Amino acid sequence: MNEETFLEAAETGDMETILGLLNDGIDVNTKDTHDRTALLKAAKHGHKEIVELLIEHGAEVDHRDNRGTSALYWASTNGYYDIVQFLIEHSSDVDVHDNRGWSAKDQAITHHHDNVVELLNSAGAH
């Protein structure tokens, strides 16, 4: 129950619930049935403060779900420049590819997030 609540809070941006469950000792790398973590969900939905908090609490920056996607992949896909930058600063793999062979940079290009593409390029993405 707490795991589902934690993951849903990361997706919806519910900082109070995230803080409470972290303080209660929940595993920051808890996964859903698709291997998605709170970090991946927060990054996908643009919740930068939650991304920062989760990483502070030891979230695995490059965890990949069952489709091979990561927090950086989703932040790039959705054009969340500040989250992409933060993840890069915390040693996220800029060349991560999903199971279809698409990279975070490919996703940023496809969705016309030119500033994210430039950021990934400057971080050495191929």
C-alpha positions as CSV (number, residue, x, y, z in Angstrom):
1,M,0.0,0.0,0.0
2,N,2.7,2.5,1.0
3,E,4.7,1.6,-2.2
4,E,1.7,2.5,-4.4
5,T,1.0,5.7,-2.5
6,F,4.7,6.7,-2.8
7,L,4.8,6.1,-6.5
8,E,1.6,7.8,-7.1
9,A,2.7,10.8,-5.1
10,A,5.9,11.1,-7.2
11,E,3.8,11.0,-10.4
12,T,1.3,13.7,-9.1
13,G,3.8,15.9,-7.4
14,D,2.6,15.3,-3.8
15,M,5.7,16.5,-1.9
16,E,4.1,16.1,1.5
17,T,3.3,12.4,1.0
18,I,6.8,11.8,-0.5
19,L,8.4,13.4,2.6
20,G,6.3,11.5,5.0
21,L,7.0,8.1,3.4
22,L,10.7,8.8,3.1
23,N,10.7,9.8,6.8
24,D,8.9,6.5,7.6
25,G,11.7,4.6,5.9
26,I,10.2,3.6,2.5
27,D,12.7,2.3,0.0
28,V,13.4,5.3,-2.3
29,N,14.0,2.8,-5.2
30,T,10.6,1.1,-4.8
31,K,9.3,-0.1,-8.2
32,D,5.9,-0.7,-9.7
33,T,5.0,-3.7,-11.8
34,H,6.7,-2.1,-14.8
35,D,9.9,-1.5,-12.8
36,R,9.2,2.3,-12.8
37,T,10.6,4.1,-9.7
38,A,9.4,7.3,-8.1
39,L,12.4,9.1,-9.7
40,L,11.4,8.0,-13.1
41,K,7.7,9.0,-12.5
42,A,8.7,12.4,-11.0
43,A,11.0,13.2,-13.9
44,K,8.5,12.1,-16.5
45,H,5.9,14.5,-15.1
46,G,8.1,17.5,-14.4
47,H,8.3,17.5,-10.6
48,K,11.8,18.9,-10.2
49,E,11.7,19.3,-6.4
50,I,10.7,15.7,-6.0
51,V,13.5,14.6,-8.4
52,E,16.0,16.5,-6.3
53,L,14.6,15.1,-3.0
54,L,14.6,11.5,-4.3
55,I,18.2,11.8,-5.5
56,E,19.2,13.4,-2.1
57,H,17.7,10.2,-0.5
58,G,19.8,7.9,-2.7
59,A,17.5,7.2,-5.7
60,E,19.3,5.3,-8.4
61,V,19.8,8.0,-11.1
62,D,20.0,5.6,-14.1
63,H,17.5,3.0,-13.1
64,R,15.7,1.7,-16.2
65,D,12.2,0.3,-16.3
66,N,11.0,-2.8,-18.2
67,R,11.0,-0.8,-21.5
68,G,14.6,0.5,-21.0
69,T,13.6,4.0,-20.2
70,S,15.1,6.2,-17.4
71,A,14.4,9.4,-15.6
72,L,16.7,11.3,-18.1
73,Y,14.9,9.7,-21.1
74,W,11.5,10.9,-19.9
75,A,12.6,14.3,-18.8
76,S,14.2,14.7,-22.3
77,T,11.1,13.4,-24.0
78,N,8.9,15.9,-22.2
79,G,11.2,18.9,-22.5
80,Y,12.0,19.4,-18.8
81,Y,15.2,21.2,-19.3
82,D,15.9,21.9,-15.6
83,I,15.4,18.2,-14.7
84,V,17.6,17.1,-17.6
85,Q,20.3,19.5,-16.4
86,F,19.9,18.3,-12.8
87,L,20.2,14.6,-13.8
88,I,23.2,15.3,-15.9
89,E,24.8,17.1,-13.0
90,H,24.2,13.9,-10.9
91,S,26.0,11.7,-13.4
92,S,23.0,10.4,-15.4
93,D,24.0,8.4,-18.5
94,V,23.3,10.8,-21.4
95,D,23.5,7.9,-23.9
96,V,20.8,5.8,-22.4
97,H,18.6,3.9,-25.0
98,D,15.3,2.3,-24.6
99,N,14.6,-1.3,-25.7
100,R,13.7,0.0,-29.2
101,G,17.0,1.7,-29.6
102,W,15.8,5.3,-29.0
103,S,17.9,7.6,-26.9
104,A,17.0,10.5,-24.7
105,K,18.4,12.8,-27.4
106,D,16.4,11.1,-30.1
107,Q,13.3,11.7,-28.0
108,A,14.2,15.4,-27.5
109,I,14.8,15.8,-31.2
110,T,11.5,14.1,-32.1
111,H,9.5,16.3,-29.7
112,H,11.3,19.5,-30.9
113,H,12.9,20.3,-27.5
114,D,15.9,22.1,-29.1
115,N,17.2,23.4,-25.8
116,V,17.3,19.9,-24.3
117,V,19.1,18.6,-27.4
118,E,21.7,21.3,-27.0
119,L,22.1,20.4,-23.3
120,L,22.5,16.7,-24.1
121,N,25.0,17.5,-26.9
122,S,27.1,19.6,-24.5
123,A,27.0,16.7,-22.0
124,G,28.4,14.4,-24.7
125,A,25.3,12.6,-25.9
126,H,25.7,10.8,-29.3
